[in-house]
Amino acid sequence: MPESDMYSTVRKSGLVRHEVFFGTAYRKKSIKYGLVVFLTPVLHNGSNEGVHFNKDFNLLLKKIGQAQAMTYYGWDINDFIREFGKNYL
């Protein structure tokens, strides 16, 4: 995933890992495919702006993650849906 002011793609002190596609079915796949970002605690789950409470931020990360996965792995939308159950683009 591309670097951003909102998240980091590398682990840095003070940041927490967030699996872009989370939940029982997709957390391990996010890790497997490298679809993780590192967020400040506030942007993770420490405020209403955090990804776990802010639908727009959550969807933004999912869109970026899907686009990156499709490009990197050469997937089409159907390949992505087979892995993650839904098209976010």
C-alpha positions as CSV (number, residue, x, y, z in Angstrom):
1,M,0.0,0.0,0.0
2,P,1.3,3.5,-0.7
3,E,2.5,5.6,2.2
4,S,0.1,8.3,3.5
5,D,-0.1,11.0,6.2
6,M,-3.0,9.0,7.7
7,Y,-1.1,5.7,8.1
8,S,2.2,4.0,7.7
9,T,3.1,0.9,5.7
10,V,6.0,0.2,8.0
11,R,6.0,-0.5,11.7
12,K,7.1,2.6,13.7
13,S,7.3,3.3,17.4
14,G,3.9,4.2,18.9
15,L,1.8,2.9,16.0
16,V,-0.4,-0.2,16.1
17,R,-1.0,-2.7,13.3
18,H,-4.4,-2.7,11.6
19,E,-5.4,-5.5,9.3
20,V,-7.3,-3.7,6.4
21,F,-9.7,-6.6,6.0
22,F,-10.5,-7.7,9.6
23,G,-12.8,-10.0,11.3
24,T,-12.7,-13.8,11.7
25,A,-12.6,-14.6,8.1
26,Y,-10.2,-12.0,6.7
27,R,-7.7,-10.9,9.4
28,K,-5.3,-13.8,8.6
29,K,-5.6,-13.2,4.8
30,S,-4.9,-9.5,5.3
31,I,-1.6,-10.5,7.0
32,K,-0.8,-13.1,4.4
33,Y,-1.2,-10.7,1.6
34,G,0.4,-7.8,3.3
35,L,-2.8,-5.7,3.6
36,V,-1.9,-4.1,6.9
37,V,-1.2,-0.5,7.9
38,F,0.1,1.0,11.1
39,L,-2.0,3.7,12.7
40,T,-1.8,5.9,15.7
41,P,-3.9,4.6,18.6
42,V,-6.3,7.5,18.0
43,L,-6.8,6.6,14.4
44,H,-7.1,2.9,15.2
45,N,-9.7,2.6,17.9
46,G,-9.0,5.4,20.3
47,S,-11.6,7.9,19.0
48,N,-14.6,8.3,16.8
49,E,-12.1,9.1,14.0
50,G,-10.5,5.7,14.4
51,V,-10.9,3.2,11.6
52,H,-13.0,0.9,13.7
53,F,-15.6,3.6,14.2
54,N,-15.3,5.8,11.1
55,K,-17.0,4.1,8.1
56,D,-15.4,6.5,5.6
57,F,-11.9,5.9,6.8
58,N,-12.5,2.1,7.0
59,L,-13.8,2.1,3.4
60,L,-11.0,4.3,2.2
61,L,-8.4,1.8,3.5
62,K,-10.3,-1.1,2.0
63,K,-10.4,0.6,-1.4
64,I,-6.7,1.3,-1.3
65,G,-6.0,-2.2,-0.1
66,Q,-8.1,-3.8,-2.8
67,A,-6.5,-1.7,-5.6
68,Q,-3.0,-2.5,-4.3
69,A,-3.8,-6.3,-4.0
70,M,-5.3,-6.5,-7.5
71,T,-2.3,-4.7,-9.0
72,Y,0.4,-6.6,-7.0
73,Y,-1.1,-10.0,-7.4
74,G,-2.5,-9.5,-10.9
75,W,-6.0,-10.2,-9.6
76,D,-9.3,-9.2,-11.3
77,I,-12.3,-8.2,-9.2
78,N,-13.6,-11.8,-9.1
79,D,-10.2,-13.0,-7.8
80,F,-10.4,-10.4,-5.0
81,I,-14.0,-11.3,-4.2
82,R,-13.0,-15.0,-3.9
83,E,-10.4,-14.0,-1.3
84,F,-12.2,-11.2,0.6
85,G,-15.9,-11.7,-0.1
86,K,-16.7,-8.3,-1.5
87,N,-15.7,-5.7,-4.0
88,Y,-14.9,-2.3,-2.4
89,L,-14.1,-0.4,-5.5
